[in-house]
Amino acid sequence: MNFVLSSIFIYCASLYNESVFNKSKGAITMEALTISWIGALAGLAIAIILILRKLNPVYSLFLGAIVGALIGGANLEETVNILVNGTQSVMGTVLRVLAAGVLAGVMMESGAAETIAQAIVRKFGGSKAILALALATMIITAVGVFIPVAVLIVAPIALSVGNKMGISKLALILALSGGGKAGNIISPNPNTIAAARGFDLDLSNVMLAGVVPAICGLIVTVIVASMLKNKGVMVTDQEAEQGEVDTSQYPPLKKAIVAPLVAIILLMINPIGSITGVEVLSTFKVDAMYILPLAGIIGMLAMGQGRNIVKYTTSGLNKMTATVLILIGAGGIAGLISASDLSGQVVSLIEASGISGTFLAPIAGILMAAATASTSTGVILATGSFGDAILNMGTAPLAAAVMVHTGATVIDSLPQGNYFHVSADSMKMTIRQRMGVIPYEAIVGGTMAIVATLLYGFIL
């Protein structure tokens, strides 16, 4: 299958090159081409089906984009041009995601993330275990660790605490997942970077705007998880023992927090300057592409791990590679949807229904993330495909970014995505048991989307 797909791509690329360099034909103009919304929906459906059939998600997204463009009325040359334009549109996000790999690699490989998680759980104690676990996962994700990795880090602690306190796996995984979702919308992670770049905003502004929805998500997580602590399968003694981790080699807390603190301080300089009116601060606009690697390196030196710079950065890059490829694949299908009249059809449907156009932003985030079972991919598709339509509805860019972003957290943990299986394995759960968590995760994500929509769509 991969050979066939590769052959298709090579053939299409050759046609594209011919169209570019053959002056007698001239360049393809995207302005003159509009793909049918039927083709866009067909391409998206094909991509989802292929992902569910366990085909590589990148190939699935590209193949869906190719077939959808052809169904929608494009020829082979125009189809390649659609994919090229789509993938080019995500390159700014890709660069920042790769840069974020330095910070992520330092936090994960040095044990700094584990140190922070352990400290939070110890501070709150067993009586507030659910709050401690949710908060730990939220903070670990918020400082730049991917949510699947954050869950993997905190899961051993959760299994141990759950066994001692008699808390069910259902409540434990909801605490981790809900806390992770809350941290994810205020983090320098790929999804937040995509939301910021999609509406041409500073990353720090989008992170700050997500704070109130994130806090509400954390509160709902703790409430719902506490209600479920006696429901479902309990953690066995054997599972708790398997989850125990040797933390003797981890850095002390005061050194572990250096990297995230530096990142947060530098990212917040420009927003603080804008609020206070301090000219020096308001003109200090250093991109996250510089800030995140710098914070990682400073944190690494603070922990006395300067000799491991190659190891940590290589690890971070390797962990980002899969995400980058997914983003490029998402860019391809976003190019298809952007070249189609699908967004116009959706706008017409919203206008005909009589509901406020403000709801287009969270709806786009919900649908695209559900389709791909990925927050970051969902945000890429929603901003790339519906961004102009959302802004044309009169929604401010920052409000649009936050609503799309929180909407993408509602039902993004479906079985066709990697997070579903990683989180299930980390908590020793069966597929059926993990499926039972999805409605409760939707409550957490839905709460954040509703709060963001009310706050930024109607109040502010």
C-alpha positions in Angstrom: 0.0 0.0 0.0 2.8 2.4 0.9 4.5 1.7 -2.4 1.3 2.5 -4.3 0.8 5.7 -2.4 4.4 6.7 -3.0 4.0 6.1 -6.7 0.9 8.3 -6.8 2.8 11.1 -5.1 5.8 10.8 -7.4 3.7 10.8 -10.5 1.6 13.8 -9.3 4.8 15.7 -8.3 6.2 15.1 -11.8 3.1 16.7 -13.3 3.4 19.6 -10.9 7.0 20.2 -11.9 6.1 20.1 -15.5 3.4 22.7 -15.0 5.8 25.0 -13.2 8.7 24.8 -15.5 6.9 24.5 -18.8 6.4 28.2 -19.6 4.1 27.4 -22.5 1.5 26.1 -20.0 2.0 28.7 -17.4 1.3 28.5 -13.6 -1.9 27.2 -12.1 -3.9 29.9 -10.4 -5.8 28.8 -7.3 -8.1 31.8 -7.6 -9.6 30.3 -10.7 -10.3 26.9 -9.1 -13.0 26.1 -6.6 -13.4 22.5 -5.5 -16.9 21.2 -4.9 -17.8 20.8 -1.2 -18.8 17.2 -2.0 -15.2 16.5 -3.0 -13.9 18.1 0.3 -16.3 16.0 2.4 -15.4 12.9 0.4 -11.7 13.5 0.9 -12.1 14.0 4.6 -14.2 10.9 4.9 -11.7 8.8 2.9 -8.9 10.1 5.2 -10.8 9.2 8.3 -11.7 5.7 7.0 -8.1 5.0 6.1 -6.9 6.2 9.5 -9.4 3.8 11.2 -8.1 1.1 8.9 -4.7 1.7 10.5 -3.0 3.2 7.4 -0.3 5.7 8.3 -2.2 8.9 9.2 0.0 11.1 7.0 -0.6 8.9 3.9 -4.3 8.8 4.8 -4.6 12.6 4.9 -2.6 13.0 1.7 -4.6 10.3 -0.2 -7.9 11.7 1.1 -6.8 15.2 -0.2 -5.8 13.8 -3.6 -9.0 11.8 -4.1 -11.2 14.5 -2.8 -9.7 17.1 -5.1 -10.2 14.8 -8.1 -13.8 14.1 -7.1 -14.3 17.9 -6.5 -13.4 18.7 -10.1 -9.6 19.3 -10.1 -7.3 17.7 -12.6 -4.0 16.0 -11.6 -1.9 19.2 -12.0 -4.4 21.3 -10.0 -4.6 18.6 -7.3 -0.8 18.7 -6.7 -1.0 22.5 -6.5 -3.7 22.3 -3.9 -1.6 19.9 -1.7 1.5 22.1 -2.2 -0.3 25.2 -1.1 -1.9 23.5 1.8 1.4 22.1 3.1 3.2 25.4 2.6 0.6 27.0 4.8 1.6 25.0 7.9 5.4 25.5 7.5 5.4 28.3 10.1 3.8 26.0 12.6 6.1 23.2 11.7 9.2 25.4 12.4 7.9 26.4 15.9 7.0 22.8 16.7 10.5 21.6 15.9 11.9 24.4 18.0 9.6 23.3 20.9 11.2 19.9 20.7 14.3 21.2 22.6 12.2 22.2 25.6 10.2 19.0 25.5 13.3 16.8 25.1 14.9 18.5 28.2 11.8 18.1 30.3 11.3 14.5 29.5 14.8 13.1 29.2 16.2 14.8 32.3 13.4 13.7 34.6 12.4 17.3 35.3 8.7 16.6 34.4 8.6 13.6 36.7 10.1 15.6 39.6 7.4 18.3 39.2 4.6 15.7 39.1 6.0 13.9 42.2 6.3 17.2 44.1 2.7 18.2 43.4 1.3 14.8 44.5 3.3 14.8 47.7 2.2 18.4 48.5 -1.5 17.6 48.3 -1.3 14.1 49.9 -3.6 11.2 49.5 -6.8 12.9 50.7 -6.7 15.2 47.6 -5.3 12.6 45.3 -7.6 13.3 42.3 -6.9 17.1 42.5 -3.2 16.4 42.8 -3.1 14.0 39.8 -5.2 16.3 37.6 -3.1 19.4 38.6 0.1 17.5 38.1 -0.9 16.5 34.5 -2.1 19.9 33.8 1.1 21.6 34.8 3.3 19.0 33.1 1.4 19.6 29.9 1.3 23.3 30.3 5.1 23.6 30.5 5.5 22.0 27.0 5.2 18.2 27.4 2.8 16.5 25.0 -0.4 15.3 26.6 0.3 11.6 25.8 3.7 11.9 27.3 2.4 13.8 30.3 -0.1 11.0 31.0 2.7 8.4 30.7 4.7 10.4 33.2 1.9 10.7 35.8 0.3 7.3 35.2 2.7 5.3 37.4 2.0 7.8 40.3 -1.7 7.5 39.6 -1.7 3.7 39.8 0.2 3.7 43.1 -2.1 6.4 44.6 -5.2 4.8 43.3 -4.3 1.4 44.8 -3.6 2.9 48.2 -6.7 5.2 48.2 -9.2 2.8 46.5 -9.8 5.0 43.5 -11.0 3.4 40.3 -9.1 3.5 37.0 -12.0 5.3 35.4 -11.6 8.2 37.9 -7.8 8.1 37.6 -7.6 8.3 33.9 -10.2 11.0 33.8 -8.1 13.0 36.3 -5.1 12.6 34.0 -6.8 13.2 30.7 -8.9 16.2 32.0 -5.9 17.8 33.6 -4.0 17.2 30.4 -6.6 18.9 28.3 -6.7 21.9 30.6 -2.9 22.2 30.5 -2.9 21.7 26.7 -4.8 24.9 25.9 -2.3 27.0 27.9 0.9 25.3 26.7 3.5 26.0 24.1 2.5 22.7 22.5 1.8 22.1 18.7 -2.0 22.7 19.1 -1.5 26.1 20.7 1.1 27.1 18.2 -1.3 26.0 15.4 -4.1 28.1 16.9 -1.8 31.2 17.2 -0.4 30.8 13.7 -3.8 30.1 12.2 -5.0 33.6 13.2 -1.6 35.4 13.1 -1.4 35.9 16.8 1.4 35.8 19.4 1.6 32.4 21.1 1.7 34.0 24.5 -1.6 35.8 23.9 -3.4 32.6 23.0 -1.9 30.8 26.0 -3.1 33.6 28.4 -6.6 33.6 26.8 -7.0 29.9 27.6 -6.3 30.3 31.3 -10.0 30.8 32.5 -11.4 27.9 30.3 -8.5 25.8 31.6 -9.2 26.5 35.2 -12.9 25.7 34.6 -11.9 22.4 32.9 -9.7 21.5 35.9 -12.5 22.1 38.3 -15.0 20.0 36.3 -12.4 17.3 36.0 -11.9 17.0 39.7 -15.7 17.1 40.4 -16.6 14.5 37.8 -13.6 12.2 38.7 -14.5 12.4 42.4 -18.0 11.2 41.6 -16.6 8.2 39.7 -13.9 7.1 42.1 -15.9 4.1 43.2 -17.1 3.2 39.7 -15.4 0.7 37.5 -12.3 -1.5 37.8 -9.9 -0.9 40.7 -6.1 -0.9 40.5 -4.6 -4.2 41.5 -1.5 -4.6 43.8 0.4 -6.0 40.9 -0.4 -3.1 38.6 0.6 -0.6 41.3 3.9 -2.4 41.7 4.6 -2.4 38.0 4.0 1.3 37.9 6.6 2.2 40.5 9.5 4.2 39.2 13.0 4.9 40.6 13.2 8.7 41.1 16.6 8.7 42.7 18.3 10.1 39.6 15.8 12.8 38.9 16.9 16.5 39.5 15.7 18.4 42.5 12.5 20.5 42.1 14.3 23.9 42.3 16.4 22.9 39.3 13.6 21.0 37.5 11.4 24.1 37.3 14.0 26.4 35.7 13.3 25.6 32.1 9.5 26.0 32.3 9.9 29.2 34.4 12.2 30.7 31.9 9.9 29.8 29.0 6.8 31.3 30.8 8.6 34.5 31.8 10.0 35.2 28.3 6.6 34.3 26.6 4.8 36.6 29.0 7.0 39.7 28.4 5.2 41.0 25.4 1.6 40.6 26.8 2.6 42.2 30.1 4.2 45.1 28.2 1.0 45.6 26.1 -1.1 45.6 29.3 1.1 47.9 31.3 2.2 50.2 28.5 5.9 49.7 29.2 7.5 50.6 25.9 10.6 48.4 26.3 8.5 45.3 27.1 5.8 45.9 24.5 8.4 46.2 21.7 10.2 43.0 22.9 8.7 40.6 20.4 10.8 37.5 20.3 9.1 34.6 18.7 8.5 31.3 20.5 10.8 29.7 17.9 13.7 31.3 19.8 12.2 31.3 23.3 11.4 27.6 23.7 14.8 26.3 22.7 16.6 28.9 24.8 14.5 28.0 27.8 15.3 24.3 27.3 19.1 25.0 27.1 19.0 27.2 30.2 17.1 24.6 32.1 19.5 21.9 31.0 22.5 23.9 32.2 20.8 24.6 35.5 20.4 20.9 36.1 24.1 20.3 35.3 23.2 18.4 32.1 25.1 20.5 29.6 27.0 17.4 28.4 23.7 15.8 27.3 22.7 18.6 24.9 23.0 16.4 21.9 21.1 13.5 23.6 18.2 15.7 24.8 17.8 17.7 21.7 17.9 14.6 19.5 15.3 13.0 21.7 13.1 16.1 21.5 13.4 16.2 17.7 12.6 12.5 17.4 9.5 13.0 19.5 8.4 15.9 17.4 8.9 14.1 14.1 5.6 12.2 14.1 3.7 15.4 15.0 5.4 17.4 12.3 4.5 14.7 9.7 0.9 14.8 10.9 0.8 18.6 10.6 2.1 18.4 7.0 -0.6 15.8 6.2 -3.2 18.0 7.8 -1.9 20.9 5.8 -2.6 18.9 2.6 -6.2 18.2 3.4 -6.7 21.7 4.8 -5.5 22.9 1.4 -8.3 20.8 -0.2 -11.0 22.2 2.2 -9.7 25.7 1.7 -9.9 25.4 -2.1 -13.4 24.2 -1.8 -16.7 26.0 -1.1 -17.3 23.9 2.0 -16.8 26.7 4.5 -19.3 28.8 2.5 -21.8 26.0 2.7 -21.3 25.7 6.4 -21.8 29.4 6.8 -25.0 29.3 4.8 -26.2 26.5 6.9 -25.5 28.4 10.1 -27.3 31.5 8.7 -30.3 29.5 7.7 -30.5 27.9 11.1 -30.7 31.3 12.8 -27.9 30.6 15.3 -25.1 33.1 15.9 -22.1 32.9 13.6 -19.9 33.0 16.7 -20.6 29.2 17.1 -18.8 28.5 13.8 -15.4 28.6 15.6 -16.0 26.0 18.3 -18.1 23.8 15.9 -15.2 23.8 13.4 -12.7 22.8 16.2 -15.0 20.1 17.5 -15.7 18.5 14.1 -12.1 18.6 12.8 -10.6 17.2 16.0 -13.2 14.5 16.1 -12.5 13.6 12.5 -8.8 13.2 13.1 -8.8 12.3 16.8 -6.1 14.9 17.4 -6.2 18.3 19.0 -3.3 19.7 16.9 -4.5 18.3 13.6 -8.0 19.4 14.4 -6.8 23.0 15.0 -4.8 23.0 11.8 -7.8 21.9 9.8 -10.2 24.2 11.5 -8.0 27.3 11.2 -6.9 26.5 7.7 -10.3 25.6 6.3 -12.7 27.8 8.2 -10.4 30.6 9.5 -11.5 33.2 6.9 -15.2 32.3 7.3 -14.9 32.6 11.1 -13.3 36.0 10.9 -15.9 37.1 8.3 -18.6 36.3 10.8 -17.2 39.3 12.8 -15.3 37.2 15.4 -12.0 38.7 16.6 -8.9 36.7 15.9 -8.0 36.0 19.5 -11.6 35.0 20.3 -11.6 32.7 17.2 -8.3 31.1 18.2 -9.5 30.3 21.8 -12.9 29.0 20.6 -11.4 26.8 17.9 -8.7 25.6 20.3 -11.1 24.7 23.2 -13.6 23.2 20.7 -10.8 20.8 19.5 -10.5 19.3 23.0 -14.1 18.1 23.2 -14.0 14.7 21.4 -10.4 14.4 20.3 -9.6 11.2 22.2 -11.3 8.7 19.8 -9.9 5.3 18.9 -8.5 6.3 15.5 -6.0 8.5 17.4 -2.7 7.7 19.1 -3.7 9.3 22.5 -6.5 6.9 23.0 -4.2 3.8 22.9 -1.3 5.4 24.8 -3.5 6.5 27.7 -5.2 3.1 27.8 -1.9 1.2 27.9 -0.5 3.6 30.6 -3.4 2.8 32.9 -3.6 -0.9 32.1 -7.1 -0.6 30.6 -8.8 -2.6 27.9 -10.2 -0.9 24.8 -13.7 -1.3 26.2 -12.8 0.3 29.5 -11.0 3.1 27.7 -14.1 3.8 25.5 -16.1 4.3 28.6 -14.0 7.4 29.5 -14.8 9.3 26.3 -18.1 10.8 27.4 -16.6 12.1 30.6 -13.6 13.6 28.7 -16.2 15.3 26.4 -17.8 16.9 29.5 -14.4 18.4 30.4 -13.6 19.6 26.9 -17.2 20.8 26.4 -17.0 22.8 29.6 -13.8 24.6 28.3 -15.4 25.2 24.9 -18.6 26.6 26.4 -16.7 28.9 28.8 -14.5 30.1 26.0 -17.4 30.7 23.7 -19.4 32.6 26.4 -16.4 34.6 27.5 -14.8 35.6 24.2 -17.8 35.2 21.9 -20.4 37.1 23.8 -19.1 38.8 27.0 -15.7 40.3 26.0 
